[in-house]
């Protein structure tokens, strides 16, 4: 398992106010979590992502399998919709602060930029990553959010998606 930390995003994400009363009650109880079942274009579940608000940030735990060996760009996208085979329905990267893409870009990063998954010879990886300054309500606004895995490695600097190639897997976050 790898644990990755990211430098703080310049501006905090504003709370959207779109959470339901039930979601607000869970948040107040410290149980504000969402899960996404990550699917490939064939409709096969290949992994799971959990997003939870922790200490003013969003922690994302991604477990994925059945992917080609090597690095794959992984990002939180703005729309909670995963229509295959290209997953364009997921929209662009979650970017409420209007930055450019990538931690190595002087005008970046997007709030939804994550490290590459590094799929091993068995086709699996598990990553824990923190998206600083994010809130659950900002992440799961009216149109939701999704996690997308790309075909290639993210170069962490090229706007808008790090030259990470096509979208090969996608999952919609659902409140737990």
N, C-alpha and C positions, 0 to 999 in steps of 0.2 A: 504494500500500500504506500502511496506517496501522499504527502501532505504539502500543500503549496499555499503560500501567503502572497498577497498582492499589496503594493503600495496604495495608500488611500486615494480615493477618487476626489478630485478637487472640490466638487460640490455634492452635498447630500441629496438623495432622491426624495422628492416631496411625497408625502402620503396623499394618495389620490382620494380618499374618502369614499371609495366604492365598495368597501367591505360590507358584507351583510351583518346584521346584529349577531347572528350565530358565529360568524367568523371573528367578530370583535370579542365575543365572550371567550372563545378559545384563545385568542391573543392575550387577553387579560389574565387567563389562567396559565400563560406561558406555553401553550401547545399550538403555536401557529406554524403548521407544517403543510407542505404539499408534496405530492408524489406524481411522477410521470413514468408511465410504462413506455420504454423506448422500443419502437417497432422499426423493422426494415420494410422496404417497398413490397415484399411478399406478404406483409401482415403478421410476420413472426416476431414475438417479443424477444429482443436481444439484450435487454438491460432495464435498469431502474435508476431514476434520479430522485433524490429527496432534497427539497429546499426548505430551510427553516430559518426564521429570524433569530439571530443570536447576537447580543451585545451591539445593536445598531448596525448590523450587517446581515447579509444572507449567506448562510453556509450551504453549499451544494455538495452532496455525496453522490457520485456517479459510479455505478457498477455496470459494465458492459461486456458482452461476449459475442462470439460468432461474427467477428469483424476481421478484415485482413490485418496481418501483422504490420506493425509500424505506427507512426504518429498520425493522429487524426484531429483536426481542429474541432473544438467543441464550444458551443456558444448558447447563451440564453437568447431566445428570439421574442419579439414583441407580441405575437399573436398566438393564442392557444388553439391552433388548428394545424393538423398534420395530414394533409391530403397528398398521397403519393402519386406518382413515383418520385417527383422532384422536391416535394415539400415547400414549394414557393409560398404556399398558404400561411406558413409560419412567419412571414414578414422578415424584416431586417433584424439586426442585433438590438437587444434591449439597450437603449441609449438615451435615457431621460435627461442627461446633462449635455447632450449635443457635442460630444467629443468625437475625435476620429478613432479609427480602429487601432488597437494594439498597445501593449504595455511599453514597447520600444519606440512608439511614435510620440514625438514631443507634444502633439495635440491630442493624445489618447490617454486612457483607453475608454472604450464603451463600458458601461456598467455590466453588460452581459458577456464580456470577453473572459474566457476561461483558458487554462492551460490545455495543451494537447493531451488527449488520451494517448497512452503509449501501449498499444496492444502487443502482448507477448506472443511467443510461438504457439501458445495454446488458444490464442484469439481472445484474451481477456485483459481487463484492467479495472482497477478501483482507484478513484481519485477523490480527495476531499479538498474543497477549495472555498475560499471566502470572497464574496463580492462586497467590498466595503461600501458603506453609505447607503445600501439598499434597504428597502422595507418590504415586508410581505404585502402590504396593501398596494404599494407601488408596483410590485412584481405582478400580482394577480389583480390587475385593474379590470375594467369592464370587458375587454376582449381577451383576457388571460395572458398566458405565456407558455412557451414551449422550450424544449432543449433539442438542439440539432447537432448531429455528428456529421462531419464532412469527410470526403474521400481522402484528402491530403492533409499534411501538416500545416498549421497556421504559422506564418512567418513573424507574427506579433507586431507588424508595422504597416503593412499595406492596407490602405483604406479601400473598400469598406469591410472586407472579410479575411484579410491576411493571406490571400491567394490559396485558400484552403480547399478549393475545388467544389465539386457538386455535393449536394446533401444526400447522405446515404442512410440516415436513420433519424427518427424524430419521435418525441413524446410530449404530450400535453400535460401540464401541471394541473392537478386536481387537489382541492383542499382535503386534508385528512381529518 
